[in-house]
Amino acid sequence: MDFQLTEEQALIKKAVHDFADQRIAPLMDEVEKTGRFPAEEIIPLYREMGLIGMTLPEEYGGGGMMAFDAVLAMEELARVSPIASGPVFESCFGPIRVVEKFGTEQQKRRFIPPCAKGEKLMAIGMTEPGAGSALTDLSTRAVLKGDHYVINGQKRFVSGGGHSDMYMVYVRLSDKRGAAGIGGIVVEKGSPGFSFGEQEEFMGLRGMPSCDLIFEDCVVPKENLIIPEGGFAQLMQVFDIERCGNATQSLGVAWGALEAAKKYAKERKAFGKPICEFQAVQFLLADMAMKVEAARLLIYRAVVNAGMGLPSVYEASIAKCFANEMAKEVTDMALQVFGGYGYSKEYPIERLLRDSRGWPLAGGTVQMQRINIASAMLGRRFNQR
């Protein structure tokens, strides 16, 4: 067991660290103010750095790297802002991995190269107005008619909604109840009968597009079906790698808060000396560091053990659950270090605190992760009905 980065990994981490500070951080204040992510400006920079599609196979234009390499890059970008790491998240841990793992050769050659080059992004459509944690209650229906599927239904809280070019949509393909009738189909922007709802406004994560996907007799070629009915387990298996990406977003947010608190504690003076001289502040910083390091190791374990494949549900769920809750705690502690200034928009802490609150809800709630963990520990599934 080796806890040291390889020379190549250390170089990746250092290069992305400097890139994030010098090129990306200056853009994030404007993103926070306007709520708009300047993709046309940022994506070409990421492409030059080799950050898009790092984990996708080389034969389809990807980087052919392990998930661990992408995690190293993501945490450096998320340290600046989770919005900054979004393109890496989607192209390395997102639903395009479903195509990579389970698509036909034709589907892989059609959908992966544009994502690997950063020309297109693929988002995921899972949650519905009446189906979130109880995902097998989804009602969006796809019916095969000749050489195409006709889709009707609605998806909610779709990260990348309206902005992404393609969507991996979980649909019900038959009258079979529960998971048995569910599969996954790619719906491309501009498909007949496919439209978007209004953009959501959240308390945090400004600059991350999110809206409803609306399907009204939406026509999609049958060749776009990636996962046939009965393949729900495959969809969720790939989703475990997305959970690791989600956890890394939380790690980056918390790490950014810790770094800011350390810097501030050395500069801010009270009673004639820097506040880092006070034991109360030292304890806050030490607790923050312990939590960040613990989350980092849990995430690293999950992705390193996965190698070029997919992580276990047990390790991915533990990493996500712990990192999600850790980020809330650490950003709150950082705000306490900053005192009144932490509550001001002139400093980054209040933004990081708000951003930290989104990840425990996305990608499966922390409560659902606990159920996954218990199920894996005990070797059985628990019926929630």
N, C-alpha and C positions, 0 to 999 in steps of 0.2 A: 504494500500500500504506500503510494508515494504522493505526498501533499505538495510537491513542488511542480510548478508549471514547466513545460519544456521551453527550450529557447525560442522556438517558433511561437508558442502560445504567449510567452512574455512579450514578444515583439508585437503581436496582435493587440494585446491589452494596452501596451504603451502607445501604439499608434492611434488606437481609437480614443484613448484618454485625451491625447493632445488634440486630435481632430474635434472631439466633442467640446473641449474648452475653447478652442480657437475659432472654429467655423460654425458650430451649431448653437452653443450657448447664447451668442449675441442675437440669434434669431428668435429665441424662445419668449422673450418679453413681449414681442409683437404678437406672437401666437396667442399668448395669454390675454392680451388686450382685445384682439380682433376675433378670436375663436376660429381662425383660419390657418390651416397647415399649408405652407407654401411648397407643395409637392414638386412643382415645376422647377423650383430652385434647389430643393434638398435632394431629391431622388438622384439626379445626375452626380452629385457629390458622393452619395453612397455607392453608386455604381462604380465610380472611379476607385473608391476604397475597397471594392470587393465585398461590401457588406450585404448586398442583396442576394438572396438565394444561396447563402453560404452552405446550407445543409442539403441542398438539392443535388442530384447526381450530375457529375461532370458531362456525361453523355447527352444531357438535355440542357446544357448551358449553365449548370449550377457550379458551386464551389467544391462539391464533393467532400465537405468537411464534417466533423462530428458535431453533434448538438452542443457539446461542451465548448467548442470554439465559438459558436454563436452566442452562448450564454456569456462568455467573457466580453464579447463586443456589446451585447445588450445591456449588461449591468453598467458599463462605462457610459453608454448613451443615456440610460434611464437615470443615472446619477444627475445628469443635467435636467432631464425631463422625460417622463414616460412617453410623451408625444414624440420625442426625438427618436426613441427606439422602436416606435410603431412599425415602420417599414421592414425592419429586420425581424421583428416579431412575426408579422404576417407572412413574410417570404420564407422564413426558416422553421416556424413552429405552427403555422396556420393550416387551413384546410387544404392547401395545395399538397400537403403531405398525404392526404387521403388518396389523391390521384397517384402520387408517387408509389404508395404502398399497395394499392389495390386496383388501380386503373389498368386498362388494356394498353398494349404498346401504342396503339393509335391515339388513345386518349392522352397518354403521357407526352407524346410528341406534339400533340396539339395544344395542351394546356400548360405544361411545365416551362418550356423555353421563354414565353413572354413574362412569366413570373420571375424566372431566374435572372432575366435581364433588367427587371424593374420597369418593363414597359406596361405591365398590367399587374394589378393586385387582386387576390381572391379573398373574400370575406366569408363568414359563415352565418347561415340563417338557421338558428335552432329554436330560440325562445318564441313563444306565441302569447297573445293576450291571456290565454287560459292554460298555458303549459310552460312552466319554467323549470323548477326542480323536478316536477313530475313530467319529465320530457316525453315519456311514452304516451302521454295524453294528447300529444299534438294532433291537430286535425287538418293541417294543410294537406290537400289531396292531389295526387298526380295520377291521371287516368291515361292509359295507352290507347291511342286512336290512330291506327295505321302506322305511319313512320314517325309519329311524334307523340309527346305527352302533353296533356292539357292540365295545367295546374291552377287550383283555386285555393285561396287561403291568405294568411297574413302572418308575417314574422315581426317580432318586436325586439328592441334593444340590439340592433345589429351594428356592431362596431365596424366602421368603414362604410356603413350604409349610405348610398347615394354617391359615394366617392369611388369605391372599388369598381372594377370592370366586370368581375365575375363573382358568383355566389354559390357556395356549396350549401344547398338547401335540403334540410331533412324533411322528407315527405312521407305520407302514408300512401302505399301503393296498392293496398287491397283492404278488404273488410276485416282482416285478421286483427284481433285486439292486441293492445300493448305493443311490445317491441317487434313482434313477429311480422307485422305488416310495414315496417319502416325501412326506408332506404335513403340514398343520397344522390341528388342530381345537380349538375352544374347549370345555373341559369345565367346567361350573359346579359349585361346591360343593353337595353334596346330591343330585347325580345318582345314580340307582340303580347300585349296584355300584362306587361310587367311595369310597375310604377313604384314611386317612393313616397313615403309620408313626409311630414315636415321634420326638419332637423331638431333633435332633442337639445335641450339646454340643461346641462348637469351642474352640480355644485363644484365639480372639479373636472380634470381631464379636458380642459378647453382646447380646442383644436383637433379633437378626435371626433370625426363625423359619426353620427349614429341616428338612424331613423328606421321606420317600419318599411318592410318589403311587402308590396301589395300585388297579389296575383289574381287577375280576373280573366279567366279563360286564357291563361298565358300559354303560348305554344313554344315547346322546346323539343329539338330533335331527340329521338330515342337514343342516339349515340352519346348523349350527354349523361346518361344514367351511369354513375360510377359504382354505386353500391345497390344491388337489387334487394327486394324485400327479404327480410330475414338476416340482413347484414348489419343490424344495429350494433352488435358487439364490435364489429370492425370499426364503425364510426367512432365509438367510444374508446376503443383501443388507441386510435390515432390521437384522440382528444387528450390522452394522458401527456403527450409531448407538448400540447398547447398549454396544459396546466403548468408545466415547467417554465414555459415562456411567461405565463402570468406571474408565477412566483418570482421570476427574475425582475419583472417590472417592479414588484413590491420591494425586492432587495435593492434595486437601484435608487428608488425613492428614499428608502431609509438610509442608505449609505450617503446620499446627497445631503440629507438632513444632518447626519452625524458629522460630515466634513465641514458643513457650514457652522455647526455648533462649536466644533473644536476651534475653528478660526476665530469665531466671535469671542469665545471664552478667553482667548489669549490677548485679544485687543481691548475688550470692554473693561473699564476700571470702575471699581466701587470701593469706598473706604480707603482710597489711595493706592490700590493695587489691582492687578488683573483678576477677574472673577474666577479664573482657573485655579487661583491660590486657595479658594474656599472649598472645604471638604464636600459641602452639599452639591456643588457643581461637579466636582470630581466624581462623586457617586453617580450622578446623572450620566456623565460621559462614559463611565465604566459600564454601567448597565446597558446603555445604548450599544456600545461596542460588542458586548457579549451576545446580545440579541442578533445584531447584524452578522457576526461571525457564525453563529449557530445556524441561521437561515442559509447563509452562503454554503456551508458544508452540506446541509441537507439537499440543496439544489444540485450542487456538484455531484453528490453521490448518485442521485437519480439519473442525471444525464450521462455521467461517466459509465455507470453500469449498463446504460442503454446502448452505448457505443454508437454504431451506425444504425441501430434499430430503434425500438420504442421502449420507454421506461415501464416499469411495473406500476400498476395502479396504486399499490401500497406506498412505494417510494415517492411517486409523483404527488399523491394526495397529502402525504405528510409534509412534503416540501411546500406545497401550495398553502395548506392550512396554516402552517407555522409562519411562513413568510408574510402572508396576508395580515395576520394578526400582529406580527412583529412590527410591520411598517406603521400601523396605526399607533402603537405604543411609542415607537422611537420618534416619530414626527411630533407627537404630543410632548415628549420629554425635551426635544429640541426647542419647541416653542417656549417651554419653561426656562431653558437656558437663556434665550433671547429676551425673556420678560416681555414688557409692553411692545418692544420692537418686533417681536415674533408675530404679534397680532396685526402688524402693519403690512400693507401691500408693498411697501418699499423694500421689504426683505422677502426671501424666497420661502420661508418656513410655512407661512399660512397657505401658500399654494401647494407645497408638498404634503401638508396635512390633509388638504381637501383631495388631492390626487390619490393619497393612500387609501381613501375610503372606498374607491371604486373597485379595486381589485378583489376584495373579499366577496363581492357580489357577482363579478364576471367569471365566466368559465367554471361555474359550479360553486355554490355558496360554501362557506367554511363548515356549515352544518352538514351538507352533503358529503364533504370531504371526510368528516368524522365517521359518517356511515360507511364510506368506502374503506376507511382504515380498519374499522371494527370488522367489516365483512371479510377483508383480506386476512386479518389476524385469526378469525374464528373459522375461516374456510367455508362460509355460507353467505348467501344473500338474505337480506331481511326485507320482507314485504311491508311497505309503508302504508298499505291500504287497510 
